[in-house]
């Protein structure tokens, strides 16, 4: 099952990327996406946490930090409930868990 995240995720990701959280290097790019996943988990009404499943490669080209860059990634439902207060990275993916495609600029 695939869902498209709501507008708040797009806004969160856009804000993070526009703040220059590192499109100059891959670790910063990944960090910006992980922050968007954290925002998703905080605002989602789902009871389980989601974790980054995969991430499209960092866009190349325009290095201007004021130019929005597109990003695409997928998150997958984990076995950890939000109430457990675990870090998503420490949670196993749920078998048959929901996968959500995320994109933003």
C-alpha positions in Angstrom: 0.0 0.0 0.0 1.3 3.4 -0.9 0.2 6.8 0.3 1.3 10.3 -0.6 2.2 12.3 2.5 0.2 15.4 3.3 1.1 19.0 2.5 2.8 19.5 5.9 5.6 17.1 4.9 6.2 18.9 1.7 6.4 22.2 3.7 8.7 20.7 6.3 11.0 19.3 3.7 11.0 22.4 1.6 11.9 24.5 4.6 14.7 22.2 5.6 16.1 22.2 2.1 15.8 26.0 1.7 17.6 26.5 5.0 20.6 25.0 3.2 20.8 21.9 5.2 23.4 20.6 2.9 22.9 20.0 -0.7 26.6 20.6 -1.1 27.4 17.1 0.4 25.6 13.9 0.6 25.6 13.6 4.4 23.8 16.9 4.7 21.3 15.9 2.1 20.6 12.7 3.9 20.3 14.6 7.2 17.7 16.9 5.7 15.6 13.9 4.6 16.0 12.2 8.1 14.6 15.4 9.7 11.7 15.3 7.3 11.0 11.7 8.3 11.1 12.8 12.0 8.6 15.5 11.3 6.4 13.0 9.5 6.5 10.7 12.5 5.7 13.5 14.9 2.7 14.7 12.9 1.4 11.4 11.5 -1.8 10.0 13.1 -0.4 6.4 12.6 0.5 4.6 15.8 3.8 3.1 14.5 7.0 4.9 13.5 8.2 5.1 10.0 11.8 4.8 8.9 13.7 5.8 5.8 13.6 2.9 3.3 15.4 4.4 0.4 16.5 7.7 -1.0 17.0 8.8 -4.6 20.5 10.1 -5.4 21.3 13.7 -4.5 20.4 16.1 -7.4 23.4 17.4 -9.3 23.8 20.7 -11.0 22.7 24.1 -9.6 24.7 24.6 -6.4 22.8 27.8 -5.5 21.5 27.3 -1.9 18.5 29.5 -2.7 17.4 27.3 -5.5 15.0 24.5 -4.3 16.2 21.0 -5.1 13.8 18.1 -5.7 14.1 15.1 -3.4 12.3 11.7 -3.5 12.4 9.0 -0.8 10.3 6.2 0.6 9.5 5.5 4.3 8.2 2.2 5.6 6.3 1.4 8.8 8.3 -0.2 11.6 7.4 -2.5 14.4 7.9 0.3 17.0 4.9 2.2 18.3 5.3 5.9 18.9 4.6 5.5 22.6 7.8 3.5 22.9 9.9 6.6 22.1 12.4 4.6 20.1 14.6 6.1 17.4 13.2 4.9 14.1 16.7 3.8 13.0 16.7 1.3 15.9 13.3 -0.3 14.8 12.9 -3.2 12.4 10.7 -2.8 9.4 7.2 -4.3 9.9 6.6 -7.3 7.7 3.9 -6.2 5.2 4.3 -2.6 6.6 2.9 0.4 4.8 5.4 2.1 2.4 4.9 5.8 1.6 6.5 7.6 -1.3 7.6 11.1 -0.3 8.7 14.0 -2.6 9.3 17.6 -2.2 11.4 20.6 -3.3 
